Amino acid sequence: MKRFTLSLLASFLIAGFASAADSKKIVLRWHGQSFFDLQTTKGTRIVFDPHAIDVYGRQVVSADLVLISHLHNDHTQVGVLENQGKFKVIQGLKPADKKTEWNLIDVYAATIPEFSFKAGVHVNYAQSVLRMKDGLPKLKDFPLELGGTGETVPE
């Protein structure tokens, strides 16, 4: 599910660069853990995995769409959003006894074999359980450009 969320974020970012001629910008904010809010070039507000974790402070966020990756308490706190009752919620995973109807049309998953990916950094490494000694920089949270501290932590 993390790959899905990161792929979705990357898609929105790429789409935003394509419309740079409109002088509108995509704004992506990180609110700790997996809580992001993304504002598209058209003003649509998408929130990912809202939480109510005290250490990150109270977030002031409104949404048009809320995406919940999985049903853990630190990913499902829609009560922290300001505009209650005015956003749609889509859950990535549902309990086994629930049927999911998303009514999505023409949504394709694909890979690009010609795209050569090489990792350049680890993010949220301060919360890591599995340490990786691969010589890549380890960031405490996220780069400054994505709303993090940009601080590195030891390998």
Residue pairs with C-beta under 8 A, 6 or more apart in sequence:
1 69
1 70
1 92
1 93
2 34
2 69
4 69
4 92
5 34
5 48
5 49
5 67
5 69
5 92
8 67
9 28
9 36
9 38
9 48
12 26
12 28
12 38
12 40
12 46
13 26
13 28
15 26
15 40
15 41
16 25
16 26
16 40
16 41
19 41
22 41
24 41
24 42
25 41
26 38
26 39
26 40
26 41
27 38
27 39
28 36
28 37
28 38
28 39
28 146
28 147
29 36
29 37
29 38
29 147
30 36
30 141
30 142
30 146
30 147
30 148
31 37
31 50
31 51
31 56
31 59
31 61
31 147
32 51
32 53
32 55
32 56
32 141
33 49
33 51
33 53
33 56
33 74
33 75
34 48
34 49
34 51
34 69
34 74
34 75
35 47
35 48
35 49
35 50
35 51
35 56
35 59
36 47
36 48
36 49
37 45
37 46
37 47
37 48
37 61
37 63
38 45
38 46
38 47
38 48
39 45
39 46
40 46
44 64
44 65
45 61
45 62
45 63
45 64
45 65
46 63
46 64
46 65
46 66
46 67
47 61
47 63
47 65
47 66
47 67
47 81
47 87
48 66
48 67
48 69
49 67
49 68
49 69
49 74
49 75
49 76
50 59
50 61
50 66
50 68
50 75
50 76
50 77
50 78
50 80
50 81
51 74
51 75
51 77
51 80
52 77
52 79
52 80
53 74
58 80
59 80
60 82
61 80
61 81
61 82
62 81
62 82
62 83
62 86
62 87
63 81
63 83
63 87
64 86
64 87
64 88
65 87
65 88
65 89
65 90
66 78
66 81
66 87
66 88
66 89
66 90
67 90
67 92
68 75
68 76
68 78
68 89
68 90
68 91
68 92
69 75
69 92
69 93
70 92
70 93
71 91
71 93
71 94
71 95
78 84
78 87
78 89
81 87
90 102
91 100
94 100
119 136
120 136
120 137
121 136
121 137
121 138
121 139
121 143
122 128
122 132
122 136
122 137
122 138
122 139
123 139
123 141
123 142
123 143
123 148
124 139
124 140
124 141
124 142
125 138
125 139
125 140
125 153
126 140
126 141
126 153
128 138
131 155
132 138
132 155
133 155
135 155
137 152
138 152
138 153
138 154
138 155
139 148
139 150
139 151
139 152
139 153
140 148
140 149
140 151
140 152
140 153
141 148
141 149
141 151
142 148
142 149
142 150
143 150
144 150
